[in-house]
Amino acid sequence: MKSLCKLLFVSMFAFTACQYSKSQEVISDIQIPAEFKSYWYSGEAEVSTYKLEQSRYGELRDGICTLIYVTEDFNSEKQVKADQASEENVSVLKLNTVKKFVTGIYPYSIMQSTFFPLEGKKKQSLKVSSSIQEWCGHVFMQLNNRDNFEIEGYSYFESEGDISKTIPKVTLENELWNILRINPTLLPTGDIKAIPSFEYLRLRHKPVKAYKAVAVIEKSDEMSTYNIQYPEIERNLRITFSNTFPYAILGWSEQNGIEPKTIAVKITSKKIPYWEKNGNKDLILRSELGLP
């Protein structure tokens, strides 16, 4: 694990910084090429697993992260996955991110879902949700994209409690992972405002708001790294991805203040209709994906 991490993330620093032409906080247009349609509308999801070293309570914890990308119809009015065909539905690229790791005696389970539209007038995520479970309790937060960002949050912590607020639209860190897979040149660069990932906000008990950030793309011949830094909260996220379609995510790192750096390195990836693989005979697929 450590040698893989070294190879991947040392190579990042050999890149030269490169800013693409798109330097904006809300995408104005998306052109979907034929290769995208062929790959993402094949009736399968892309399931990718990553060896995870997760920083928590000042120590690194071994774990697994799974990224599940799939296209589906989305009911834009109710802002949920559509149960039936309708002219009002919007096609979205959905990302479910699942993290599993253990802190001492008790486990953590974190899931984030981001629904990014591939058609329609809105070119930002239509919905983002996040849930975190561990033995002390669980927290949940959801964003709905309407006239503004409408955010609801629930937590067992007294200091956080229940929140309901409206925030002007800015870049969402959660949606960067979707935009990257569609077209990396659409990633926002330069001086921007962004709402950090919901996982980060809840684990670090930070106010839910937009923070000033600086983003660049560092590019080499075969791979690139999207680097976004938040000076106010001392957060740095680096996502490394392939330069060629389908822009596979090779790994990432997160640095938050002086705490150990979280690192994820890709294990493998499969295109598969996982919702059909729910029998005991399908357990072998977990081994093939490197899942326990």
C-alpha positions in Angstrom: 0.0 0.0 0.0 2.7 2.5 1.0 4.8 1.8 -2.1 1.7 2.3 -4.3 0.8 5.5 -2.6 4.4 6.8 -3.0 4.4 6.0 -6.7 1.1 7.7 -7.4 1.4 10.8 -5.3 5.1 11.5 -5.7 4.4 11.5 -9.5 1.7 14.2 -8.9 4.3 16.7 -7.9 6.3 16.2 -11.1 3.4 17.7 -13.1 3.4 21.2 -14.3 0.5 23.4 -13.2 -2.0 23.9 -16.1 -5.3 25.8 -15.9 -7.9 24.9 -18.5 -10.0 27.6 -20.2 -13.0 27.0 -18.1 -12.7 29.1 -14.9 -16.2 29.5 -13.6 -18.3 28.3 -10.8 -21.4 27.2 -12.7 -21.1 25.3 -16.0 -23.0 27.1 -18.7 -23.1 24.2 -21.2 -22.3 20.5 -21.5 -21.7 18.7 -24.8 -22.2 14.9 -24.5 -19.9 13.1 -27.0 -20.8 9.8 -28.6 -18.2 7.9 -26.6 -19.7 9.1 -23.3 -23.2 7.8 -24.4 -21.7 4.5 -25.4 -19.9 4.0 -22.1 -22.4 5.4 -19.6 -25.7 4.4 -21.2 -24.8 0.7 -21.5 -27.2 -0.4 -18.8 -24.3 -1.0 -16.4 -22.8 0.9 -13.5 -19.1 1.5 -13.0 -17.9 0.2 -9.7 -14.4 1.1 -8.6 -12.7 0.2 -5.3 -9.8 2.0 -3.6 -7.4 1.1 -0.8 -8.0 3.7 1.8 -5.9 5.2 4.5 -8.4 7.5 6.3 -7.3 10.1 8.8 -9.5 10.2 11.9 -8.8 11.4 15.4 -5.2 12.1 14.5 -4.4 8.6 13.2 -4.6 6.8 9.9 -7.2 4.0 9.6 -7.1 1.2 7.0 -10.3 1.0 5.0 -12.0 0.6 1.6 -13.7 3.2 -0.5 -16.1 2.3 -3.3 -17.2 4.8 -6.1 -20.3 3.7 -7.9 -21.1 5.8 -11.0 -24.3 5.2 -13.0 -26.7 7.1 -15.2 -30.4 7.2 -14.4 -33.6 9.1 -14.8 -34.2 11.7 -12.2 -37.5 13.3 -11.3 -36.5 17.0 -11.4 -39.7 18.2 -9.6 -39.5 15.7 -6.6 -35.7 15.5 -6.9 -35.6 11.7 -6.5 -34.8 8.8 -8.8 -37.7 8.4 -11.2 -39.9 5.3 -10.9 -41.3 5.6 -14.4 -40.6 7.3 -17.7 -41.7 10.9 -18.1 -40.9 13.9 -20.3 -40.2 15.8 -17.0 -37.3 13.4 -16.1 -33.7 14.5 -16.4 -30.8 12.1 -17.2 -28.2 12.4 -14.4 -24.8 10.9 -13.7 -25.1 9.7 -10.2 -22.1 9.0 -7.9 -22.5 7.1 -4.7 -19.3 7.2 -2.6 -19.0 4.6 0.2 -16.3 4.6 2.8 -15.8 1.8 5.4 -13.1 2.0 8.1 -12.7 1.2 11.8 -11.6 3.5 14.6 -10.4 1.4 17.5 -13.3 -0.9 18.5 -16.0 0.7 16.5 -16.7 1.1 12.7 -17.5 4.1 10.5 -19.7 3.9 7.5 -20.0 7.0 5.2 -22.1 7.4 2.1 -22.5 10.4 -0.2 -24.7 10.7 -3.2 -24.5 13.3 -5.9 -26.9 13.7 -8.8 -25.4 15.7 -11.7 -27.7 16.6 -14.7 -26.6 15.7 -18.2 -29.4 17.6 -19.8 -31.8 20.4 -18.9 -31.2 24.1 -17.9 -29.4 23.5 -14.6 -25.7 22.6 -14.9 -25.1 22.0 -11.3 -25.9 19.1 -9.1 -29.6 18.7 -8.6 -29.2 17.0 -5.2 -26.5 16.0 -2.8 -26.9 13.9 0.3 -24.6 12.5 2.9 -24.9 10.1 5.9 -22.4 9.0 8.5 -23.0 6.2 10.9 -20.8 5.1 13.9 -21.5 3.7 17.4 -22.0 7.2 18.9 -24.8 8.0 16.5 -25.5 9.1 13.0 -25.8 12.4 11.0 -27.5 13.2 7.7 -27.4 16.2 5.4 -29.1 17.0 2.1 -28.9 19.7 -0.5 -31.6 20.4 -3.1 -30.9 22.7 -6.0 -33.9 25.0 -6.5 -33.9 28.8 -6.8 -31.0 28.6 -4.3 -29.3 25.7 -2.5 -31.7 24.4 0.2 -29.9 22.5 2.9 -31.3 20.4 5.7 -29.1 18.7 8.3 -29.7 16.4 11.2 -27.2 15.4 13.9 -27.0 13.8 17.3 -24.5 16.5 18.4 -26.0 19.3 20.4 -23.7 21.9 18.8 -24.9 21.0 15.3 -28.4 19.9 16.1 -30.9 20.3 13.2 -30.3 22.9 10.5 -32.3 24.3 7.7 -30.8 27.1 5.6 -30.6 28.6 2.1 -27.3 29.3 0.4 -26.5 31.1 -2.9 -25.3 28.8 -5.6 -21.5 28.2 -5.8 -19.3 25.2 -6.7 -19.9 22.1 -4.7 -16.9 19.9 -3.9 -19.1 16.9 -4.1 -20.0 17.5 -7.7 -16.3 17.9 -8.8 -16.1 14.1 -9.0 -19.0 14.0 -11.4 -17.8 16.9 -13.6 -14.4 15.3 -13.9 -15.9 12.1 -15.3 -17.9 14.1 -17.9 -15.2 16.4 -19.1 -12.2 17.6 -16.9 -11.9 20.8 -18.9 -15.2 21.9 -17.3 -13.7 21.8 -13.8 -13.6 25.3 -12.2 -10.2 26.7 -11.8 -8.7 29.9 -10.4 -10.1 31.8 -7.4 -13.5 30.4 -6.6 -16.0 29.9 -3.8 -17.0 26.4 -2.9 -18.9 24.4 -0.4 -16.5 21.6 0.9 -17.7 18.0 0.8 -20.5 17.1 3.2 -18.4 14.4 4.7 -15.7 16.9 5.6 -18.2 19.4 7.0 -19.8 16.9 9.3 -16.7 15.0 10.4 -14.9 18.3 11.2 -18.0 20.1 12.6 -17.5 23.1 10.2 -20.2 25.6 9.4 -22.2 24.8 6.2 -21.3 27.7 3.9 -19.2 28.6 0.9 -15.4 29.1 1.5 -12.8 30.8 -0.7 -10.7 28.3 -2.6 -8.0 28.2 -5.3 -8.1 25.4 -7.8 -5.7 24.3 -10.5 -5.2 21.3 -12.8 -1.7 19.9 -12.8 -1.1 17.9 -16.0 1.4 15.3 -17.2 1.4 13.1 -20.3 -0.9 10.3 -19.0 -2.6 11.7 -15.9 -3.6 14.9 -14.3 -4.4 16.1 -10.8 -7.2 18.5 -9.8 -5.9 20.4 -6.8 -8.3 22.6 -4.7 -7.2 24.4 -1.6 -9.2 26.2 1.1 -6.9 28.6 3.0 -9.4 29.5 5.7 -10.0 25.9 6.8 -6.5 24.5 5.8 -8.0 21.9 3.5 -6.4 20.5 0.4 -8.0 17.9 -1.9 -6.1 16.4 -4.8 -7.8 14.0 -7.3 -5.6 12.2 -9.8 -7.3 10.9 -13.0 -6.4 9.6 -16.4 -6.1 12.1 -19.3 -8.1 9.9 -21.7 -11.8 9.0 -21.6 -13.5 7.8 -19.4 -11.1 9.8 -17.2 -10.8 7.1 -14.6 -10.0 8.3 -11.1 -6.7 6.8 -10.0 -6.6 8.0 -6.5 -6.8 11.1 -4.3 -5.5 12.7 -1.1 -7.0 15.0 1.5 -4.9 17.1 3.9 -6.8 18.9 6.7 -4.5 21.0 8.9 -1.7 19.2 10.6 -3.6 15.8 10.7 -2.2 12.8 8.8 -3.0 12.9 5.1 -5.9 10.7 3.9 -4.8 8.7 0.8 -6.8 6.5 -1.6 -5.3 4.3 -4.3 -7.3 2.4 -6.9 -7.6 -1.3 -6.6 -9.8 -2.2 -9.6 -12.9 -1.3 -11.6 -15.8 -3.2 -13.1 -18.7 -2.3 -15.4 -21.6 -4.3 -14.0 -25.4 -4.1 -13.3 -24.7 -4.6 -9.6 -28.5 -4.4 -8.7 -29.0 -7.7 -10.5 -26.1 -9.4 -8.6 -27.9 -9.9 -5.3 -27.7 -13.7 -4.9 -25.3 -15.7 -2.7 -23.7 -17.0 -5.9 -22.7 -13.4 -6.6 -20.6 -13.0 -3.5 -17.5 -13.9 -5.6 -17.8 -10.5 -7.3 -16.9 -8.9 -4.0 -13.6 -10.7 -4.0 -12.9 -9.7 -7.6 -13.5 -6.1 -6.5 -11.2 -6.4 -3.5 -14.1 -6.0 -1.1 -14.2 -7.9 2.3 
